[in-house]
Amino acid sequence: MKETLQSEAEQHDTLQRPHHEQQKRAIRRVGLLDRVALHVGVALVAWSRRPRAVQIHECRADQLQQQRDTLVRELAAERMYYLGPAQR
């Protein structure tokens, strides 16, 4: 039995209320402004939780050194390709 029985006092109180108060309220839809605010809020939270990879000066210097070394090796390889073996 899924229905509950009302006590006599509750039944009497229900009878005295106007009919429009007994009806269920209509469900309101969420407005456009509320939906936009929700999407903006979620986007801000996602943006604020992005990974922050701040490079330390030494790490950046190491990267530049590695890039420079790579360029030097590539230039040396091109010289050997175009000029042939070194003359003795």
Helices and strands as residue ranges (DSSP letters): H 8-16, H 19-22, H 32-48, H 57-83
